[in-house]
């Protein structure tokens, strides 16, 4: 049999109250305790939340659950729906050019990525990016001439409330 310890921690008590509101939090005279006894834990959180796909697999691209767009000498709206999205971005620039990936709400624009190249310079860049869009937000890609091309493949990974969206 293991030893029992009483734990006095306001931070832990606050977290218990947050995570287990149906338990009414801590009642007077109830303490957190710990034990040196080893107890196996089975985590059923994923299934209890309605999903059975591991989070790393849930982020996979599939034939029916992604979209791809090229931006070439223009501005394209890549995503304008709410939620969490994962992006795979590929940028190619040869010569003097400017390419940007931006988040905007129609009034304010924030640049997430900016590539500026000079005459005679060639750049190829590939990266992943996760973005969150609220109502009214859009993700856009812009290139200022034909010397720069941005290709973005995107897939929604969760809705606005954070509910996972599995690949189709």
C-alpha positions in Angstrom: 0.0 0.0 0.0 1.3 3.5 -0.9 1.6 6.5 1.3 -1.1 9.2 1.2 -0.3 12.9 1.0 -2.6 16.0 1.3 -2.0 18.6 -1.4 -2.7 22.3 -0.7 -2.6 24.2 -4.0 -4.9 27.0 -5.0 -3.8 26.5 -8.7 -4.7 22.8 -8.7 -8.0 23.5 -6.9 -8.9 26.2 -9.5 -8.1 23.8 -12.3 -10.3 21.1 -10.8 -13.1 23.6 -10.5 -12.7 24.5 -14.1 -12.4 21.0 -15.5 -15.1 19.4 -13.3 -17.9 22.0 -12.8 -20.5 19.3 -12.3 -18.7 18.2 -9.1 -19.3 21.7 -7.7 -15.6 22.2 -7.2 -14.1 21.7 -3.8 -16.5 21.5 -0.8 -15.5 22.5 2.7 -13.3 19.9 4.3 -12.4 18.2 1.0 -8.7 18.1 0.1 -6.7 17.0 -2.9 -4.6 14.0 -2.1 -1.8 12.1 -3.8 -0.4 8.6 -3.3 2.8 6.8 -3.9 0.8 3.8 -5.1 1.0 3.2 -8.9 -2.4 3.3 -10.6 -2.7 2.8 -14.3 -4.6 5.5 -16.2 -6.6 4.9 -19.4 -7.2 8.1 -21.3 -10.6 8.0 -23.1 -10.8 11.8 -23.7 -10.5 11.5 -27.5 -13.4 9.0 -27.7 -15.5 10.9 -25.1 -15.2 14.0 -27.3 -16.6 12.1 -30.2 -13.4 11.4 -32.2 -11.4 8.3 -32.6 -8.7 9.6 -35.0 -5.4 10.5 -33.4 -4.7 14.2 -33.7 -1.6 13.8 -35.9 -3.7 11.7 -38.3 -6.6 14.0 -38.1 -4.5 16.8 -39.7 -4.0 14.7 -42.9 -4.9 16.0 -46.3 -7.2 13.9 -48.5 -8.6 14.0 -52.0 -12.0 15.4 -50.8 -11.1 17.6 -47.9 -8.6 20.1 -49.1 -8.5 22.9 -51.6 -5.6 24.3 -53.6 -5.1 27.7 -55.1 -2.3 29.4 -57.1 -1.8 33.2 -56.8 0.1 34.7 -59.7 0.2 38.5 -60.3 -3.0 39.2 -58.3 -4.6 38.9 -54.8 -6.7 35.8 -54.1 -8.9 35.0 -51.1 -7.7 31.6 -50.0 -10.1 31.0 -47.1 -13.1 33.1 -45.8 -14.9 30.7 -43.6 -14.5 30.4 -39.8 -12.4 27.8 -38.1 -9.0 26.4 -37.7 -7.0 25.5 -40.9 -3.7 23.9 -41.7 -1.9 25.2 -44.8 0.9 23.9 -46.9 2.5 26.8 -48.7 4.9 26.7 -51.7 6.4 30.0 -53.0 8.5 30.4 -56.1 10.0 33.7 -57.0 12.5 34.5 -59.8 13.5 38.1 -60.2 12.2 41.2 -58.6 9.0 40.4 -56.8 6.9 40.7 -53.7 4.6 37.9 -52.3 2.6 38.0 -49.1 0.1 35.9 -47.1 -2.2 38.0 -45.0 -5.0 37.8 -42.5 -7.6 40.5 -42.9 -11.0 41.5 -41.4 -11.6 43.9 -44.3 -10.3 46.9 -42.2 -7.1 45.6 -40.7 -4.5 43.4 -42.5 -1.8 41.5 -40.8 1.0 39.9 -42.8 1.8 36.3 -41.8 4.5 35.8 -44.5 6.4 38.2 -46.8 8.9 37.4 -49.5 10.8 40.1 -51.3 13.3 39.2 -54.1 15.6 41.3 -56.2 16.5 41.0 -59.9 18.5 37.9 -60.6 17.5 36.3 -57.3 15.6 33.0 -57.2 13.8 31.7 -54.1 11.8 28.6 -53.5 10.2 28.2 -50.0 7.9 25.6 -48.6 6.4 25.6 -45.1 3.3 24.7 -43.1 1.1 27.2 -41.3 -1.9 26.9 -39.1 -4.4 29.8 -39.0 -7.6 30.6 -37.1 -10.3 32.7 -38.8 -13.2 34.3 -37.0 -16.4 35.6 -38.6 -15.4 38.3 -41.2 -11.8 37.2 -41.4 -10.1 36.1 -44.6 -6.8 34.6 -45.5 -5.4 36.1 -48.7 -2.3 35.7 -50.9 -0.8 38.4 -53.1 1.9 38.6 -55.6 2.8 41.9 -57.3 3.9 40.5 -60.7 4.5 37.4 -62.8 7.9 36.7 -61.2 6.3 35.3 -58.1 3.8 32.5 -57.6 2.3 31.3 -54.3 0.6 27.9 -54.1 -1.5 27.1 -51.0 -3.2 23.8 -50.1 -5.5 24.2 -47.2 -7.7 22.0 -45.0 -10.0 22.8 -42.2 -8.9 20.9 -39.0 -11.5 22.3 -36.6 -14.6 24.4 -36.6 -15.0 27.7 -34.8 -15.8 25.9 -31.5 -12.7 23.7 -31.8 -14.5 20.5 -32.8 -12.1 18.5 -34.9 -13.0 18.0 -38.6 -11.7 14.6 -39.8 -10.5 14.2 -43.4 -13.1 12.9 -45.8 
